[in-house]
């Protein structure tokens, strides 16, 4: 006996070729549709101007405050209770990057890296002290791990130090590529305790003496994101601001495992955004008296939709593993490495369809093309993800 499956919702994205979004329950699909409308109406109109200027639209924070999108994945903090599924969380990251990767990165730093560090690394008093204001976006967070001379090797070679003096920690060192740091209200700073050689986390409040963030200029990607190099000179942080549940880099790795999967969803969003732009352009652009969408070679380029669909399927299953509590570092690493590699290829193919128009902001695709390079590199390069997965499948470590 055969049954007729229910018809898919009529507002799925055109790039959702296998109807993945329909896997969400109705209440979460309503949240996703609300987010899609908010990003389309409130965010998209401003991004090219601010990207071109290399500035952050501070008025956007106020818009986010009324969106109800912050802290949805955290039990007890978001407007959607209980906590949203990992699939919804991933799709929200995808939606933001589909509009603009810079805005998605700003939100991911605040709502992911910074918020999650305090949520998992802080004790109950610290969570109650900082997270409600972060959930409402009255306070903005940042996350400072990468250093001028260290990126992937910070687990064993972190140069920023912390020294306990009485009930106060003294931090010295430098951080680089720290998103939101020029205006964040507090920054989660990671430093190596000189007494036990273990990495610990500290919440440094804005305006703390000796804490000096300086904006990095001249970027060709994620230009809206306000990345900073931070100098820490005898920065005094009370013991009450040390994240009490972080005692080694192993604890930090749990945070990175969570946020790395978010970057994979962002990569999917960049792919989808570029594909949508290219498809629309191909239908409108006339050459030889007809739309270029009817040309075989253009259709061949547009079937990069296969890479989008494959990446989406991987991330749906990744979200299921997260919801089931059997999500591992190598799962996250494979997803980040695979999706960002596919993203790089898809965006290049989509930009190709625009010809010369693909290198100016007027058509949006140039922004996606540039921003893809940053996503490909941050939260661990493809090579680092390869080594994590390689160690998992062989049992042999190839790290230097």
Secondary structure, 3 states (H helix, E strand, C coil): CCCCCCCCCCCCCCCCCCCHHHHCCHHHHHHHHHHHHHHHHHHHHHHHHHHHHCCCCCHHHHHHHCCCCCCCCCCCCCCCCCCCCHHHHHHHHHHHHHHCHHHHHHHHHHHHHHHHHHHHHCCHHHHHHHHHHHHCCCCCEEEECCECCECCCHHHHCCCEEEEECCEEEEEEEEEEEECCCCCCEEEEEEEECCCCCEEEEEEECCCCCEEEEECCCCCCCCCCCEEEEEEEEEEEEHHHECCCCCCHHHHHHHHHHHHHHHHHHHHHHHHHHHHHHHHHHHHCEECCEEHHHCHHHHHHHCCHHHHHHHHHHHHHHHHHHHHCCCCHHHHHHHHHHHHHHHHHHHHHHHHHCHHHHHCHHHCHHHHHHHHHHHHHCCCCHHHHHHHHHHHHHCCCCCC
